Amino acid sequence: MKNQCTGVILAGGLSSRMGSDKAKLRRGDSSMLAFCKTLLEDLQVSDIRISRNVGEGIKDVFEQCGPLGGIHAVLKAIQSTEAKSRAVIIIPVDMPLLQSNDLIQLIEHGQQINRPVCFADCYLPLYLPVNYAVINYLEDQLSNDGNRKIRGLIEHFDGVQLAHQNQSLLVNTNTPQQWQQFIAQQLTQ
């Protein structure tokens, strides 16, 4: 049975600290973008959308506004299609240890309370109900130099932060050193 939310991969950043496109980094036999797609496919989400400012994908309406710009663009694209989603599960392209059971936990809790849900002190991945209030909030923040932090979005809509049993699985790899640490860790397992 299909999950009633849309999967969103945030892969539209500049990767300036990494020095190369994080979506193309190799995790085993596949790219990080392919790894993220597989995670979402395993959840059987209703659809997968990719926020990406190069090549294929949904390009930001408000350029260089970070993750909120990508989230906004995807929600606008979803809003304009007939297959409208009531919620999204958003994952960043730079979390190589993310697991599907983490995402299931966010989705299940989010569906019960109909509010944003993330893990404590880690604002992505994020379960986010989709409605006009969320889209209007994003447009207001992005067009008026408002709060462009995901944390602000979560707090504005009274989001919940869940405890995670192993916070090290939620690590972002933003620099070549962090990526090399991940590779070295994989080789020792």
C-alpha positions in Angstrom: 0.0 0.0 0.0 1.3 3.4 -1.0 2.2 5.9 1.8 0.0 9.0 1.4 2.9 11.5 1.4 5.3 12.7 -1.2 9.0 12.1 -0.7 11.3 15.2 -1.2 15.0 15.1 -1.7 16.8 18.4 -1.1 19.7 18.4 -3.6 19.7 21.9 -4.8 22.5 23.5 -2.7 25.8 24.8 -4.0 27.9 22.2 -2.2 30.4 25.0 -1.7 32.0 23.5 1.5 32.2 20.1 -0.2 33.8 21.4 -3.3 31.8 19.0 -5.5 28.2 18.1 -6.1 27.1 16.2 -2.9 24.3 14.5 -5.0 27.0 12.8 -7.1 29.1 11.5 -4.3 29.5 7.7 -4.4 28.0 5.7 -1.6 29.0 2.2 -2.6 27.8 1.5 -6.1 25.4 4.4 -6.2 25.3 8.1 -5.9 23.9 9.9 -2.9 21.0 11.0 -5.0 20.2 7.4 -6.0 20.6 6.3 -2.4 18.0 8.9 -1.3 15.6 7.8 -4.0 15.9 4.2 -2.9 15.2 5.2 0.7 12.0 6.9 -0.4 11.0 4.1 -2.8 11.3 1.7 0.1 8.7 3.8 2.0 6.4 3.4 -0.9 5.6 7.2 -0.9 3.0 8.4 -3.4 5.6 10.3 -5.4 9.2 11.5 -5.2 10.2 15.1 -6.0 13.8 16.4 -6.2 14.7 20.0 -5.4 17.7 20.5 -7.7 18.9 23.7 -9.4 21.0 21.9 -12.0 19.9 19.3 -14.5 16.5 17.7 -13.9 14.5 18.5 -10.8 12.5 21.4 -9.4 14.4 24.6 -9.4 14.1 27.2 -6.7 11.7 30.1 -7.2 13.6 32.1 -4.6 17.3 31.4 -5.5 20.0 30.9 -3.0 17.7 30.8 0.0 18.9 27.4 1.3 16.7 24.5 2.1 13.5 26.6 2.6 13.8 27.8 -1.0 13.9 24.1 -2.1 11.0 23.1 0.1 8.9 26.1 -1.2 9.6 25.2 -4.8 8.6 21.6 -4.4 5.4 22.5 -2.5 4.5 24.9 -5.2 5.1 22.2 -7.8 3.0 19.8 -5.9 0.2 22.4 -5.4 0.0 22.9 -9.1 -0.5 19.3 -10.0 -3.7 17.2 -9.8 -1.9 14.6 -7.5 -1.8 16.9 -4.5 -0.2 15.6 -1.4 -1.3 16.2 2.1 2.2 15.8 3.5 5.8 15.5 2.5 8.8 13.6 4.0 11.9 15.8 3.3 15.4 14.4 3.3 18.7 16.0 2.5 21.0 14.5 -0.1 24.0 14.6 2.3 23.0 12.1 5.1 24.6 8.8 4.1 23.6 6.9 7.2 19.9 7.8 7.1 17.7 4.7 7.4 14.1 4.1 6.3 12.9 3.2 9.8 13.9 6.7 10.9 11.7 8.1 8.2 8.8 5.8 9.0 8.9 7.0 12.6 8.6 10.6 11.5 5.8 9.8 9.1 3.8 7.8 11.6 4.1 10.4 14.3 3.4 13.3 11.9 0.3 11.6 10.6 -1.0 11.1 14.1 -0.6 14.8 15.2 -0.8 16.5 11.8 2.2 18.8 12.6 5.8 19.0 11.5 8.0 16.3 13.0 11.8 16.0 13.1 14.4 14.6 15.4 15.8 16.5 18.4 18.3 19.1 17.3 18.2 17.8 13.7 15.7 19.6 11.5 16.1 17.3 8.5 14.7 14.8 7.8 11.3 16.4 8.3 7.7 15.3 8.1 5.7 18.3 7.0 1.9 18.6 6.5 1.2 20.5 3.2 -1.4 23.2 3.3 -1.8 26.8 2.1 -0.7 28.1 5.5 2.7 26.4 5.1 3.1 27.6 1.5 2.1 31.2 2.5 4.5 31.2 5.5 7.4 30.1 3.2 6.6 32.7 0.6 6.4 35.4 3.2 9.7 34.4 4.8 11.5 34.0 1.4 10.2 37.2 -0.2 10.7 39.4 2.8 14.1 38.3 4.1 12.3 36.7 7.0 13.4 33.6 9.0 15.0 31.4 6.4 15.7 28.6 8.9 13.9 25.2 8.9 13.9 25.5 12.7 11.7 28.6 12.3 9.2 26.8 10.1 9.0 23.9 12.6 8.5 26.3 15.5 6.0 28.4 13.7 3.7 25.4 13.1 4.3 23.9 16.6 6.4 21.1 15.4 7.6 18.2 17.5 11.2 16.9 17.9 11.5 13.2 18.7 14.4 11.6 20.5 16.6 9.4 18.3 18.4 6.3 19.7 21.6 6.9 17.6 22.1 10.6 16.7 25.3 9.7 14.8 23.1 8.2 12.1 21.8 11.7 11.4 25.1 13.2 10.5 25.4 15.5 7.4 28.5 15.3 5.3 29.2 18.9 4.2 33.0 18.8 3.8 35.5 16.5 2.1 36.8 15.6 5.6 33.3 14.6 6.8 32.8 12.5 3.6 36.2 10.8 4.1 35.2 10.0 7.7 32.1 8.3 6.5 34.0 6.3 3.9 36.6 5.2 6.5 33.8 4.2 8.9 32.2 2.1 6.1 35.4 0.3 5.3 35.9 -0.7 9.0 32.4 -2.2 9.3 
